[in-house]
C-alpha cells in the first residue's frame, strides 16, 4: 500500500511542478504589479485614493517619482503623509525634488546627494532673469512645505 502511494506521487510529479510554477508566478506579482528591480515609475495622482498604488510600487522595490501638482495642496499633504509611513515601514527614502515633486525609493535603491532650492531663492542669476507671474509664485508657494 505504501508502495502504491509512492508510485502515484511519481506519476503526479509533473502536476506538482505546474502547480509550483503557478504559485511562483502569483507571488511575483503584487496587486497586479510585477516585481522588477531597477524600475522607475513616474506618477501624477489625481486623488488621494491613488496613494495606495504608489505604495504598492514601493513594496515591489520600484522607485517612484510623484508629481503632486494635479491634486489640491491638502490632498498632496495627505499623500505625502501616507507615503512617508509606507517608506518608513519598508526602510526607504523620500526626497523632495521640487515644488510638489517627490522621489520615493525602497531600501534597495541608494540615492546620493540632495537637491536644494536655496540657491534660486536668494540669488537671481543671469540665467534666471525671467519674471514670474503672481500665479506662478503662488503655485510654487502652495507646494513649499
Secondary structure in CASP SS format (residue, H / E / C, confidence):
PFRMAT SS
TARGET T0000
AUTHOR 0000-0000-0000
METHOD secondary structure of the structure
MODEL  1
X C 1.00
X H 1.00
X H 1.00
X H 1.00
X H 1.00
X H 1.00
X H 1.00
X H 1.00
X H 1.00
X H 1.00
X H 1.00
X C 1.00
X H 1.00
X H 1.00
X H 1.00
X H 1.00
X H 1.00
X H 1.00
X H 1.00
X H 1.00
X H 1.00
X H 1.00
X H 1.00
X H 1.00
X H 1.00
X H 1.00
X H 1.00
X C 1.00
X E 1.00
X E 1.00
X C 1.00
X C 1.00
X E 1.00
X E 1.00
X C 1.00
X C 1.00
X C 1.00
X C 1.00
X C 1.00
X E 1.00
X E 1.00
X E 1.00
X E 1.00
X C 1.00
X C 1.00
X C 1.00
X C 1.00
X H 1.00
X H 1.00
X H 1.00
X H 1.00
X H 1.00
X H 1.00
X H 1.00
X H 1.00
X H 1.00
X H 1.00
X H 1.00
X H 1.00
X C 1.00
X C 1.00
X C 1.00
X E 1.00
X E 1.00
X E 1.00
X E 1.00
X E 1.00
X C 1.00
X C 1.00
X C 1.00
X C 1.00
X C 1.00
X H 1.00
X H 1.00
X H 1.00
X H 1.00
X H 1.00
X H 1.00
X H 1.00
X H 1.00
X H 1.00
X H 1.00
X H 1.00
X H 1.00
X H 1.00
X H 1.00
X H 1.00
X H 1.00
X H 1.00
X H 1.00
X C 1.00
X C 1.00
X E 1.00
X E 1.00
X E 1.00
X E 1.00
X E 1.00
X E 1.00
X C 1.00
X C 1.00
X E 1.00
X E 1.00
X E 1.00
X E 1.00
X E 1.00
X C 1.00
X C 1.00
X C 1.00
X C 1.00
X C 1.00
X C 1.00
X C 1.00
X C 1.00
X C 1.00
X C 1.00
X C 1.00
X C 1.00
X H 1.00
X H 1.00
X H 1.00
X H 1.00
X H 1.00
X C 1.00
X C 1.00
X C 1.00
X H 1.00
X H 1.00
X H 1.00
X C 1.00
X C 1.00
X C 1.00
X C 1.00
X C 1.00
X H 1.00
X H 1.00
X H 1.00
X H 1.00
X H 1.00
X H 1.00
X H 1.00
X H 1.00
X H 1.00
X C 1.00
X C 1.00
X C 1.00
END
